[in-house]
Amino acid sequence: MKTFPEDLLYSREHIWVRVDGDMATLGITDYAQESLGEILSVEFPEIDTYIERDEAFGSIESTKAVVDLISSVSGTVVSIHEDVADDIGIINSDPHDAGWLIVIEMDDMQELDDLFDARGYHDFIMQDEIA
């Protein structure tokens, strides 16, 4: 059985969120990186870009596909993980920690209520695999 860090929240678009006050760190889940295969590149937004929830904040290219990265929260991008651009393998080796992508200063903390906890996300992807 797959396990996911309990301190994260998860979206239907396979993005994890780590909350620290009104700051949200986003990355792709282990499930997403496994599904995508080897990650080749990531396109990041500019710092100070305003991102709406459910909008793309960038894209990720792998050996299998290019997919949009969909934000789970609305707010302003305050940081991007530039080290990932230099060592893209971080996403495959440690997607839930060192492989983070961006930090957003959130506008609306209530948006977090729509995300899964670790158990809910596990159940969600298990349903997806069965379907």
Order of alpha helices (4+ residues) and beta strands (2+ residues): beta-beta-beta-alpha-beta-beta-beta-beta-beta-alpha-alpha-beta-alpha
